[in-house]
Amino acid sequence: MEITWLGHACFRLRGRDAAVLTDPCPPATGYRIGRVAADIVTVSRNTPEHSYLQAVTGEPMVLTGPGEYEIGGVLIAGVFTEHGAGRQDESGRNVAYVIDIDDVRVCHLGDIASVPSRDDVEALSAADVLLLPVGGGSVLDYARAAETVSLLDPKLVIPMTYKTEAATAALDAVDRFLKEMGAEAKQPEARINLTKSSVPGDTTVMLLSYRGA
């Protein structure tokens, strides 16, 4: 299974039988993802920054809410989480997705801004890969992101939604999160190919470079 970061909270997970696109983002975010082919699209929040479906080609299945799904051999569970403390209406809700593809479990936390609750931890923990916002502002900051890692105990952590040369949002750089995690700031990779056997044994942080189309 191949993981590519297109920018903001948008990743393409390409498996043997299907491709999943998470949170397609518009040019207003600073990332021009072009036209992306996908069989499945997950949307964490119905906001322009996370639901730019105009970028998706073909006729994908679009998931926007909680539930359990099996599409093209990919198993997906959508889990409602709080977007931010004190928000009780639907605008305060975020959908995180647990995606099982090619025997690798990926958890995409979407636009989450609060550390997951105890119930959420049970649903979201033990992923092989955690796609985690770390830039602060409207999402987790570096300290809450590190706390979330300790709660969910993933094997591989890939940060997202942080300041880059392209990003237009007011976000922190990824360096503070790396320092909080005690992780080395290595050169970002263009993509990562994973199998169940190649997943790290201990929690590891890896940076991906965002890719325009």
HELIX and SHEET records of a PDB file:
HELIX    1   1 PRO A   27  THR A   29  5                                   3    
HELIX    2   2 LEU A   53  ALA A   55  5                                   3    
HELIX    3   3 GLU A   90  GLY A   92  5                                   3    
HELIX    4   4 ARG A  118  LEU A  124  1                                   7    
HELIX    5   5 TYR A  142  LEU A  152  1                                  11    
HELIX    6   6 ASP A  175  MET A  181  1                                   7    
HELIX    7   7 LYS A  196  SER A  198  5                                   3    
SHEET    1   A 6 MET A  61  LEU A  63  0                                        
SHEET    2   A 6 ILE A  40  THR A  42  1                                        
SHEET    3   A 6 ALA A  19  THR A  22  1                                        
SHEET    4   A 6 CYS A  10  ARG A  14 -1                                        
SHEET    5   A 6 GLU A   2  GLY A   7 -1                                        
SHEET    6   A 6 ILE A 192  ASN A 193 -1                                        
SHEET    1   B 2 VAL A  36  ALA A  37  0                                        
SHEET    2   B 2 VAL A  56  THR A  57  1                                        
SHEET    1   C 7 GLY A  67  ILE A  71  0                                        
SHEET    2   C 7 VAL A  74  GLU A  82 -1                                        
SHEET    3   C 7 ARG A  93  ILE A 101 -1                                        
SHEET    4   C 7 VAL A 104  HIS A 108 -1                                        
SHEET    5   C 7 VAL A 129  PRO A 133  1                                        
SHEET    6   C 7 LEU A 156  MET A 160  1                                        
SHEET    7   C 7 THR A 204  VAL A 205  1                                        
END                                                                             
